[in-house]
Amino acid sequence: MGKFLKALQKAGLVDLEEASSDAVADADLIASGQKSRLLPSELKGPQVAFSRKTSAAASGPPAQGESLPVPTETLPPEQCDIDEQRSFEAIYSALEVPGSPFPAEKMLRLLDGLKAMDIGTRTAAVRAMDAADDAWTVDDAVLDAQRKIRALQEAKAHVGQQAESARLHADEQLKLREEKHQQSVGAVRQQIADLEKLLEREVEKAAADKNEITGKARSAQEACTRETRRLDTELARLQAILDTFAAPAPAPVPRNA
């Protein structure tokens, strides 16, 4: 247990049960003047060869309140799938955020361990830790936070660009689909109109054919009536001659007579 944090605990300024192991180790090594051993092994490589004097100015931090340019280019459809729940480390790596002697996450753990203090005392305590070791500086954490904020803003802007591009592609697809729908509906309606005209012509033709057939049958019946009447008239005239001049037919002779 760090003597420095134990003293702060006695003063009621630190809750050691909630303090992170990094905060405890930092405070302990500060009290013994050995904080130079605090750098984690993964940050000791040449890719993060920072010093107190040079790290903060290694690559100037973005201006305060600087806004990132809004992407206006529409991404192709295959690039519009949003990769959710990607780790922050993967985002930082993809956007080439350099390492830091004192990452922002470590500063957050340290501040969490000192959360029982008021803001002024907490800041003074961290500054005191900073002054006790040349291996890192508060500016390292500030610069790291600025870089990561910028990276997260870029990631957020990219996600927004993906969503907007997906919306634009969807609008275009909906427009094309609506045009295709209208063309299909128009073609079907034209087919319906053509079929209705064809049906109308068929109905008219059927009616005309029926009238013609019925007319022919009626004409034949009327002709039959007229011809039968004419023939009956002539038969009657000829029968009159027979009735006048022809001898009556002899009566039949019985066979037994």
C-alpha positions as CSV (number, residue, x, y, z in Angstrom):
1,M,0.0,0.0,0.0
2,G,1.5,3.4,-1.0
3,K,2.5,5.6,1.9
4,F,1.4,8.7,0.0
5,L,-2.1,7.3,-0.5
6,K,-2.3,6.0,3.0
7,A,-1.6,9.6,4.2
8,L,-4.3,10.8,1.9
9,Q,-6.7,8.1,3.2
10,K,-6.1,9.2,6.8
11,A,-7.0,12.7,5.7
12,G,-10.2,11.3,4.2
13,L,-9.2,12.4,0.7
14,V,-8.7,9.0,-1.0
15,D,-10.8,5.8,-1.0
16,L,-8.2,3.1,-1.2
17,E,-10.8,0.4,-1.8
18,E,-11.8,2.0,-5.1
19,A,-8.4,3.4,-6.0
20,S,-6.8,1.6,-9.0
21,S,-3.6,-0.4,-8.6
22,D,-1.9,2.0,-11.0
23,A,-2.7,4.9,-8.8
24,V,-1.5,3.1,-5.7
25,A,1.7,2.1,-7.4
26,D,2.3,5.6,-8.7
27,A,1.9,7.2,-5.4
28,D,4.1,4.6,-3.7
29,L,6.9,5.0,-6.1
30,I,6.6,8.8,-6.0
31,A,7.2,8.7,-2.3
32,S,10.3,6.5,-2.8
33,G,11.6,8.5,-5.8
34,Q,11.4,5.4,-8.1
35,K,8.6,6.5,-10.4
36,S,10.8,6.1,-13.5
37,R,9.9,2.4,-13.3
38,L,6.2,3.2,-13.8
39,L,6.4,3.0,-17.6
40,P,4.5,-0.2,-18.7
41,S,6.6,-2.6,-20.7
42,E,4.5,-2.1,-23.8
43,L,5.3,1.6,-23.8
44,K,9.1,1.3,-23.4
45,G,9.8,0.4,-27.1
46,P,11.2,2.9,-29.6
47,Q,7.8,3.7,-30.9
48,V,7.0,5.7,-27.7
49,A,10.4,7.1,-26.9
50,F,9.0,10.3,-25.3
51,S,10.6,12.5,-22.6
52,R,9.2,15.1,-20.3
53,K,10.7,17.9,-22.5
54,T,9.8,16.7,-25.9
55,S,6.6,14.5,-25.8
56,A,4.1,17.3,-25.5
57,A,5.4,19.0,-28.6
58,A,6.1,15.8,-30.6
59,S,3.2,16.5,-33.0
60,G,1.4,19.7,-32.1
61,P,-2.1,19.1,-30.6
62,P,-5.1,20.2,-32.4
63,A,-6.2,23.8,-31.7
64,Q,-8.7,24.2,-28.9
65,G,-12.2,23.9,-30.2
66,E,-11.0,22.9,-33.6
67,S,-13.8,21.3,-35.6
68,L,-13.0,18.4,-38.0
69,P,-14.0,18.8,-41.6
70,V,-17.3,17.2,-42.4
71,P,-16.8,14.4,-45.0
72,T,-18.9,15.2,-48.1
73,E,-17.8,12.3,-50.4
74,T,-20.4,9.6,-50.8
75,L,-18.9,6.2,-50.0
76,P,-19.5,3.2,-52.2
77,P,-22.2,0.8,-50.9
78,E,-19.7,-1.8,-49.9
79,Q,-18.1,0.7,-47.5
80,C,-21.3,1.7,-45.8
81,D,-21.5,-1.2,-43.3
82,I,-20.9,0.3,-39.9
83,D,-18.5,-1.8,-37.7
84,E,-20.2,-1.5,-34.3
85,Q,-18.5,-2.1,-30.9
86,R,-15.0,-1.8,-32.4
87,S,-12.5,-1.4,-29.6
88,F,-11.0,2.0,-28.9
89,E,-7.6,0.5,-29.3
90,A,-8.5,-0.7,-32.8
91,I,-9.7,2.8,-33.6
92,Y,-6.6,4.5,-32.3
93,S,-4.4,2.0,-34.2
94,A,-6.3,2.5,-37.4
95,L,-5.9,6.2,-37.2
96,E,-2.3,5.9,-36.2
97,V,-2.5,7.6,-32.8
98,P,1.0,7.3,-31.3
99,G,1.8,5.8,-27.9
100,S,2.3,8.0,-24.9
101,P,4.5,7.7,-21.7
102,F,1.4,8.4,-19.7
103,P,-1.8,7.5,-21.6
104,A,-5.0,9.4,-21.0
105,E,-6.6,6.2,-19.7
106,K,-3.9,5.9,-17.0
107,M,-4.6,9.5,-16.0
108,L,-8.3,8.7,-15.7
109,R,-7.5,5.7,-13.4
110,L,-5.3,8.0,-11.3
111,L,-8.0,10.7,-11.1
112,D,-10.5,8.0,-10.2
113,G,-8.3,6.9,-7.3
114,L,-8.2,10.5,-6.1
115,K,-11.9,11.2,-6.6
116,A,-12.5,11.8,-2.9
117,M,-10.5,15.0,-3.2
118,D,-11.9,18.3,-4.4
119,I,-10.9,19.3,-7.9
120,G,-8.2,21.7,-6.7
121,T,-6.6,19.3,-4.3
122,R,-6.8,16.5,-6.9
123,T,-5.1,18.7,-9.5
124,A,-2.4,19.7,-7.0
125,A,-1.7,16.1,-6.1
126,V,-1.3,15.0,-9.8
127,R,1.0,18.0,-10.4
128,A,3.0,16.9,-7.4
129,M,3.4,13.4,-8.9
130,D,4.3,15.0,-12.2
131,A,7.0,17.1,-10.6
132,A,8.5,14.1,-8.8
133,D,9.4,12.3,-12.0
134,D,10.9,13.4,-15.4
135,A,9.7,10.2,-17.1
136,W,6.3,11.7,-17.8
137,T,4.3,14.9,-17.5
138,V,0.7,15.8,-17.3
139,D,1.1,17.3,-20.7
140,D,1.7,13.8,-22.0
141,A,-1.8,12.7,-20.9
142,V,-3.3,15.9,-22.2
143,L,-1.7,15.5,-25.6
144,D,-2.7,11.8,-25.6
145,A,-6.3,12.8,-24.7
146,Q,-6.3,15.4,-27.5
147,R,-5.1,13.0,-30.1
148,K,-7.6,10.3,-29.0
149,I,-10.4,12.9,-28.9
150,R,-9.5,13.8,-32.5
151,A,-9.3,10.2,-33.5
152,L,-12.7,9.5,-32.0
153,Q,-14.1,12.5,-33.7
154,E,-12.8,11.3,-37.0
155,A,-14.2,7.8,-36.3
156,K,-17.6,9.5,-35.4
157,A,-17.4,11.6,-38.5
158,H,-16.7,8.5,-40.6
159,V,-19.6,6.6,-39.0
160,G,-21.8,9.6,-39.9
161,Q,-20.4,9.6,-43.4
162,Q,-21.2,5.9,-43.7
163,A,-24.8,6.4,-42.4
164,E,-25.3,9.4,-44.7
165,S,-23.9,7.5,-47.7
166,A,-26.2,4.5,-46.9
167,R,-29.1,6.9,-46.8
168,L,-28.2,8.5,-50.1
169,H,-27.8,5.0,-51.7
170,A,-31.1,4.0,-50.3
171,D,-32.8,7.1,-51.6
172,E,-31.3,6.4,-55.1
173,Q,-32.4,2.8,-54.9
174,L,-35.9,3.8,-53.8
175,K,-36.0,6.4,-56.6
176,L,-35.0,3.7,-59.2
177,R,-37.4,1.2,-57.6
178,E,-40.3,3.8,-57.8
179,E,-39.5,4.5,-61.4
180,K,-39.5,0.8,-62.2
181,H,-42.7,0.4,-60.3
182,Q,-44.3,3.3,-62.2
183,Q,-43.1,1.8,-65.5
184,S,-44.5,-1.6,-64.5
185,V,-47.8,-0.1,-63.4
186,G,-48.0,1.9,-66.6
187,A,-47.3,-1.2,-68.7
188,V,-50.0,-3.2,-66.8
189,R,-52.5,-0.3,-67.1
190,Q,-51.8,-0.1,-70.9
191,Q,-52.3,-3.8,-71.2
192,I,-55.6,-3.5,-69.3
193,A,-56.7,-0.7,-71.6
194,D,-55.7,-2.7,-74.6
195,L,-57.6,-5.7,-73.3
196,E,-60.6,-3.6,-72.5
197,K,-60.6,-2.3,-76.1
198,L,-60.1,-5.9,-77.3
199,L,-63.0,-7.0,-75.1
200,E,-65.2,-4.2,-76.4
201,R,-64.4,-5.1,-80.0
202,E,-65.1,-8.8,-79.2
203,V,-68.4,-7.9,-77.6
204,E,-69.4,-5.8,-80.5
205,K,-68.3,-8.4,-83.0
206,A,-70.2,-11.2,-81.1
207,A,-73.3,-9.0,-81.0
208,A,-73.0,-8.3,-84.8
209,D,-72.5,-12.0,-85.5
210,K,-75.5,-12.9,-83.4
211,N,-77.7,-10.3,-85.1
212,E,-76.5,-11.6,-88.5
213,I,-77.2,-15.2,-87.7
214,T,-80.6,-14.3,-86.1
215,G,-81.4,-12.1,-89.1
216,K,-80.6,-14.9,-91.6
217,A,-82.8,-17.3,-89.7
218,R,-85.6,-14.8,-89.5
219,S,-85.3,-14.0,-93.2
220,A,-85.4,-17.7,-94.0
221,Q,-88.6,-18.1,-91.9
222,E,-90.2,-15.2,-93.5
223,A,-89.3,-16.4,-97.0
224,C,-90.7,-19.8,-96.2
225,T,-93.9,-18.3,-95.1
226,R,-94.2,-16.2,-98.2
227,E,-93.3,-19.1,-100.5
228,T,-95.7,-21.4,-98.7
229,R,-98.5,-18.9,-99.1
230,R,-97.7,-18.5,-102.8
231,L,-97.6,-22.3,-103.4
232,D,-100.8,-22.8,-101.5
233,T,-102.5,-20.2,-103.7
234,E,-101.4,-21.9,-106.8
235,L,-102.4,-25.3,-105.5
236,A,-105.8,-24.0,-104.8
237,R,-106.2,-22.7,-108.3
238,L,-105.1,-26.0,-109.9
239,Q,-107.3,-28.0,-107.5
240,A,-110.2,-26.0,-108.7
241,I,-109.7,-27.4,-112.2
242,L,-109.8,-30.9,-110.9
243,D,-112.8,-30.3,-108.8
244,T,-114.6,-28.9,-111.9
245,F,-113.7,-31.4,-114.7
246,A,-112.2,-34.5,-113.3
247,A,-114.6,-37.5,-112.9
248,P,-115.0,-38.7,-109.4
249,A,-113.1,-41.8,-108.7
250,P,-115.2,-45.0,-108.9
251,A,-116.2,-46.6,-105.6
252,P,-114.1,-49.6,-104.7
253,V,-115.7,-53.1,-105.5
254,P,-116.1,-55.4,-102.5
255,R,-114.1,-58.7,-102.9
256,N,-117.0,-60.9,-101.8
257,A,-119.5,-59.5,-104.3
